[in-house]
């Protein structure tokens, strides 16, 4: 899939909100999405074909740690390399910010996403019991280690 990766902006919020509803059982609201737009602590990338948002990925960073909020691709654009491109760009941003690692949660039943994250070097480091609702489900905690975290 030929797409462009760039920072999300306010003009993308209607499409991002629709993407949330298409991808998640407990979607983020427009206000929640807006609070994640790029600033000094947030990275929020979209994959777009022209004016159409195909997917997005974001993370919050504090010190040298990053926490991925969501990775979402429109159902009709899955398995076309969109999520690969987003994760490559997300990891590149993390490296540019000199983060030690990125962490995320994923439903234990989401085998395609787990395989995608493993392909990009994420390792399972734990499990969160009853993390998800609608339906209730555990989450795997997965981390991409860029370098060793600094100790105090």
MARKE-527179 format. One record per residue (C-alpha): chain; x, y, z; residue number from 1; residue in three letters. Coordinates in pm, 1 decimal, decimal comma. Layout:
# residues N
{chain:A | east:X | north:Y | up:Z | n:NUM | res:ala};
...
***
This chain:
# residues 152
{chain:A | east:0,0 | north:0,0 | up:0,0 | n:1 | res:unk};
{chain:A | east:137,7 | north:337,6 | up:-98,4 | n:2 | res:unk};
{chain:A | east:81,0 | north:574,4 | up:192,3 | n:3 | res:unk};
{chain:A | east:238,7 | north:876,6 | up:354,3 | n:4 | res:unk};
{chain:A | east:326,0 | north:885,4 | up:723,5 | n:5 | res:unk};
{chain:A | east:294,1 | north:1225,9 | up:889,6 | n:6 | res:unk};
{chain:A | east:194,0 | north:1394,1 | up:1213,4 | n:7 | res:unk};
{chain:A | east:-176,3 | north:1397,1 | up:1294,1 | n:8 | res:unk};
{chain:A | east:-346,4 | north:1732,2 | up:1325,9 | n:9 | res:unk};
{chain:A | east:-684,2 | north:1874,0 | up:1429,4 | n:10 | res:unk};
{chain:A | east:-818,6 | north:1840,0 | up:1074,2 | n:11 | res:unk};
{chain:A | east:-775,0 | north:1461,2 | up:1099,6 | n:12 | res:unk};
{chain:A | east:-989,9 | north:1424,0 | up:1413,2 | n:13 | res:unk};
{chain:A | east:-1320,1 | north:1335,3 | up:1237,3 | n:14 | res:unk};
{chain:A | east:-1151,1 | north:1051,0 | up:1044,8 | n:15 | res:unk};
{chain:A | east:-958,9 | north:938,5 | up:1353,9 | n:16 | res:unk};
{chain:A | east:-1280,3 | north:923,9 | up:1553,3 | n:17 | res:unk};
{chain:A | east:-1447,4 | north:714,8 | up:1280,2 | n:18 | res:unk};
{chain:A | east:-1142,1 | north:486,7 | up:1272,7 | n:19 | res:unk};
{chain:A | east:-1167,4 | north:438,3 | up:1650,0 | n:20 | res:unk};
{chain:A | east:-1530,4 | north:328,2 | up:1618,4 | n:21 | res:unk};
{chain:A | east:-1441,4 | north:85,8 | up:1337,2 | n:22 | res:unk};
{chain:A | east:-1147,3 | north:-69,5 | up:1523,7 | n:23 | res:unk};
{chain:A | east:-1220,3 | north:-76,0 | up:1895,7 | n:24 | res:unk};
{chain:A | east:-1502,8 | north:-193,4 | up:2122,9 | n:25 | res:unk};
{chain:A | east:-1433,3 | north:96,7 | up:2362,2 | n:26 | res:unk};
{chain:A | east:-1329,6 | north:375,4 | up:2123,1 | n:27 | res:unk};
{chain:A | east:-1160,4 | north:695,1 | up:2232,2 | n:28 | res:unk};
{chain:A | east:-1366,7 | north:1012,2 | up:2199,0 | n:29 | res:unk};
{chain:A | east:-1268,5 | north:1304,4 | up:1978,2 | n:30 | res:unk};
{chain:A | east:-1158,3 | north:1492,8 | up:2292,3 | n:31 | res:unk};
{chain:A | east:-938,7 | north:1202,1 | up:2401,3 | n:32 | res:unk};
{chain:A | east:-784,4 | north:1181,8 | up:2055,7 | n:33 | res:unk};
{chain:A | east:-727,3 | north:1559,4 | up:2050,4 | n:34 | res:unk};
{chain:A | east:-544,7 | north:1535,7 | up:2383,8 | n:35 | res:unk};
{chain:A | east:-294,2 | north:1299,4 | up:2219,5 | n:36 | res:unk};
{chain:A | east:-205,9 | north:1520,8 | up:1920,6 | n:37 | res:unk};
{chain:A | east:165,5 | north:1597,7 | up:1878,8 | n:38 | res:unk};
{chain:A | east:325,9 | north:1817,2 | up:2143,2 | n:39 | res:unk};
{chain:A | east:633,0 | north:1796,6 | up:2364,3 | n:40 | res:unk};
{chain:A | east:512,0 | north:1467,2 | up:2518,0 | n:41 | res:unk};
{chain:A | east:303,1 | north:1304,6 | up:2243,5 | n:42 | res:unk};
{chain:A | east:383,5 | north:1152,4 | up:1907,3 | n:43 | res:unk};
{chain:A | east:74,3 | north:1089,9 | up:1692,8 | n:44 | res:unk};
{chain:A | east:131,6 | north:963,7 | up:1340,8 | n:45 | res:unk};
{chain:A | east:-115,4 | north:890,5 | up:1063,4 | n:46 | res:unk};
{chain:A | east:-84,7 | north:684,0 | up:747,9 | n:47 | res:unk};
{chain:A | east:-270,8 | north:858,3 | up:468,4 | n:48 | res:unk};
{chain:A | east:-347,7 | north:804,3 | up:101,6 | n:49 | res:unk};
{chain:A | east:-427,2 | north:1151,1 | up:-24,9 | n:50 | res:unk};
{chain:A | east:-676,4 | north:1301,0 | up:219,7 | n:51 | res:unk};
{chain:A | east:-788,5 | north:961,1 | up:354,8 | n:52 | res:unk};
{chain:A | east:-652,2 | north:843,1 | up:689,0 | n:53 | res:unk};
{chain:A | east:-581,3 | north:469,6 | up:661,8 | n:54 | res:unk};
{chain:A | east:-448,5 | north:422,7 | up:1012,5 | n:55 | res:unk};
{chain:A | east:-267,1 | north:579,4 | up:1303,6 | n:56 | res:unk};
{chain:A | east:-31,2 | north:508,1 | up:1591,4 | n:57 | res:unk};
{chain:A | east:61,3 | north:720,3 | up:1889,8 | n:58 | res:unk};
{chain:A | east:267,7 | north:725,8 | up:2204,5 | n:59 | res:unk};
{chain:A | east:322,3 | north:932,9 | up:2515,5 | n:60 | res:unk};
{chain:A | east:679,7 | north:977,0 | up:2632,9 | n:61 | res:unk};
{chain:A | east:816,4 | north:1070,6 | up:2971,3 | n:62 | res:unk};
{chain:A | east:1191,5 | north:1087,4 | up:3029,8 | n:63 | res:unk};
{chain:A | east:1329,5 | north:795,3 | up:2823,3 | n:64 | res:unk};
{chain:A | east:1013,4 | north:580,7 | up:2826,2 | n:65 | res:unk};
{chain:A | east:737,4 | north:560,0 | up:2567,4 | n:66 | res:unk};
{chain:A | east:388,1 | north:415,1 | up:2609,0 | n:67 | res:unk};
{chain:A | east:195,3 | north:336,3 | up:2291,0 | n:68 | res:unk};
{chain:A | east:-171,0 | north:429,4 | up:2323,3 | n:69 | res:unk};
{chain:A | east:-315,1 | north:275,5 | up:2008,6 | n:70 | res:unk};
{chain:A | east:-223,7 | north:133,1 | up:1672,6 | n:71 | res:unk};
{chain:A | east:-524,2 | north:126,1 | up:1441,2 | n:72 | res:unk};
{chain:A | east:-574,1 | north:51,7 | up:1072,6 | n:73 | res:unk};
{chain:A | east:-908,2 | north:70,6 | up:893,2 | n:74 | res:unk};
{chain:A | east:-1038,9 | north:-284,4 | up:842,0 | n:75 | res:unk};
{chain:A | east:-1043,9 | north:-246,6 | up:462,3 | n:76 | res:unk};
{chain:A | east:-674,0 | north:-146,4 | up:460,3 | n:77 | res:unk};
{chain:A | east:-534,8 | north:-418,7 | up:686,5 | n:78 | res:unk};
{chain:A | east:-266,7 | north:-661,9 | up:567,7 | n:79 | res:unk};
{chain:A | east:-139,5 | north:-406,4 | up:315,4 | n:80 | res:unk};
{chain:A | east:166,2 | north:-283,2 | up:507,0 | n:81 | res:unk};
{chain:A | east:2,1 | north:18,6 | up:671,6 | n:82 | res:unk};
{chain:A | east:67,6 | north:-97,0 | up:1028,4 | n:83 | res:unk};
{chain:A | east:423,9 | north:-196,4 | up:932,6 | n:84 | res:unk};
{chain:A | east:487,7 | north:155,5 | up:802,9 | n:85 | res:unk};
{chain:A | east:334,7 | north:312,3 | up:1112,8 | n:86 | res:unk};
{chain:A | east:539,0 | north:96,7 | up:1351,4 | n:87 | res:unk};
{chain:A | east:860,6 | north:165,1 | up:1157,9 | n:88 | res:unk};
{chain:A | east:792,7 | north:539,0 | up:1182,9 | n:89 | res:unk};
{chain:A | east:692,7 | north:516,1 | up:1549,9 | n:90 | res:unk};
{chain:A | east:1013,6 | north:331,8 | up:1640,3 | n:91 | res:unk};
{chain:A | east:1217,3 | north:582,9 | up:1437,5 | n:92 | res:unk};
{chain:A | east:1055,1 | north:868,4 | up:1632,1 | n:93 | res:unk};
{chain:A | east:1132,4 | north:689,3 | up:1958,2 | n:94 | res:unk};
{chain:A | east:1495,8 | north:654,9 | up:1850,7 | n:95 | res:unk};
{chain:A | east:1510,4 | north:1023,7 | up:1750,4 | n:96 | res:unk};
{chain:A | east:1381,8 | north:1111,9 | up:2099,2 | n:97 | res:unk};
{chain:A | east:1648,1 | north:879,1 | up:2247,4 | n:98 | res:unk};
{chain:A | east:1387,4 | north:668,0 | up:2424,7 | n:99 | res:unk};
{chain:A | east:1506,1 | north:347,2 | up:2589,9 | n:100 | res:unk};
{chain:A | east:1188,9 | north:156,2 | up:2502,8 | n:101 | res:unk};
{chain:A | east:828,2 | north:159,6 | up:2387,7 | n:102 | res:unk};
{chain:A | east:564,1 | north:-43,0 | up:2570,3 | n:103 | res:unk};
{chain:A | east:210,0 | north:-140,0 | up:2470,1 | n:104 | res:unk};
{chain:A | east:-80,1 | north:-361,2 | up:2570,3 | n:105 | res:unk};
{chain:A | east:-253,5 | north:-595,6 | up:2327,6 | n:106 | res:unk};
{chain:A | east:-546,7 | north:-832,0 | up:2371,3 | n:107 | res:unk};
{chain:A | east:-422,3 | north:-1187,8 | up:2430,4 | n:108 | res:unk};
{chain:A | east:-660,5 | north:-1305,3 | up:2154,0 | n:109 | res:unk};
{chain:A | east:-530,6 | north:-1059,2 | up:1892,4 | n:110 | res:unk};
{chain:A | east:-289,1 | north:-1297,6 | up:1720,0 | n:111 | res:unk};
{chain:A | east:-237,5 | north:-1080,1 | up:1407,5 | n:112 | res:unk};
{chain:A | east:-135,7 | north:-778,3 | up:1618,4 | n:113 | res:unk};
{chain:A | east:88,6 | north:-987,3 | up:1843,4 | n:114 | res:unk};
{chain:A | east:263,7 | north:-1129,0 | up:1535,3 | n:115 | res:unk};
{chain:A | east:304,5 | north:-778,8 | up:1392,2 | n:116 | res:unk};
{chain:A | east:458,5 | north:-646,4 | up:1713,8 | n:117 | res:unk};
{chain:A | east:694,0 | north:-944,0 | up:1739,7 | n:118 | res:unk};
{chain:A | east:799,8 | north:-883,6 | up:1377,6 | n:119 | res:unk};
{chain:A | east:900,7 | north:-531,7 | up:1485,2 | n:120 | res:unk};
{chain:A | east:1104,4 | north:-655,9 | up:1780,3 | n:121 | res:unk};
{chain:A | east:851,4 | north:-625,2 | up:2061,7 | n:122 | res:unk};
{chain:A | east:889,2 | north:-886,5 | up:2335,7 | n:123 | res:unk};
{chain:A | east:624,6 | north:-1010,7 | up:2576,7 | n:124 | res:unk};
{chain:A | east:726,1 | north:-889,3 | up:2921,6 | n:125 | res:unk};
{chain:A | east:410,1 | north:-947,9 | up:3122,8 | n:126 | res:unk};
{chain:A | east:35,1 | north:-983,2 | up:3133,3 | n:127 | res:unk};
{chain:A | east:-233,0 | north:-753,7 | up:3272,0 | n:128 | res:unk};
{chain:A | east:-535,4 | north:-940,6 | up:3409,7 | n:129 | res:unk};
{chain:A | east:-878,9 | north:-816,2 | up:3298,3 | n:130 | res:unk};
{chain:A | east:-725,4 | north:-512,0 | up:3126,7 | n:131 | res:unk};
{chain:A | east:-984,4 | north:-494,6 | up:2849,1 | n:132 | res:unk};
{chain:A | east:-1362,1 | north:-472,3 | up:2856,2 | n:133 | res:unk};
{chain:A | east:-1625,0 | north:-541,0 | up:2588,5 | n:134 | res:unk};
{chain:A | east:-1532,7 | north:-828,5 | up:2607,1 | n:135 | res:unk};
{chain:A | east:-1336,6 | north:-875,0 | up:2928,4 | n:136 | res:unk};
{chain:A | east:-991,3 | north:-1000,1 | up:2844,1 | n:137 | res:unk};
{chain:A | east:-631,7 | north:-1002,1 | up:2960,9 | n:138 | res:unk};
{chain:A | east:-363,7 | north:-799,1 | up:2786,2 | n:139 | res:unk};
{chain:A | east:-11,7 | north:-896,5 | up:2698,6 | n:140 | res:unk};
{chain:A | east:238,9 | north:-628,9 | up:2791,7 | n:141 | res:unk};
{chain:A | east:493,0 | north:-601,7 | up:2509,5 | n:142 | res:unk};
{chain:A | east:806,5 | north:-388,9 | up:2495,2 | n:143 | res:unk};
{chain:A | east:1043,6 | north:-280,0 | up:2219,4 | n:144 | res:unk};
{chain:A | east:1385,3 | north:-221,6 | up:2375,5 | n:145 | res:unk};
{chain:A | east:1601,0 | north:29,5 | up:2191,5 | n:146 | res:unk};
{chain:A | east:1861,2 | north:44,1 | up:2465,1 | n:147 | res:unk};
{chain:A | east:1894,3 | north:-34,5 | up:2831,5 | n:148 | res:unk};
{chain:A | east:1701,6 | north:201,3 | up:3057,5 | n:149 | res:unk};
{chain:A | east:1920,3 | north:422,7 | up:3272,4 | n:150 | res:unk};
{chain:A | east:1924,9 | north:343,3 | up:3641,6 | n:151 | res:unk};
{chain:A | east:1935,9 | north:599,0 | up:3918,0 | n:152 | res:unk};
***
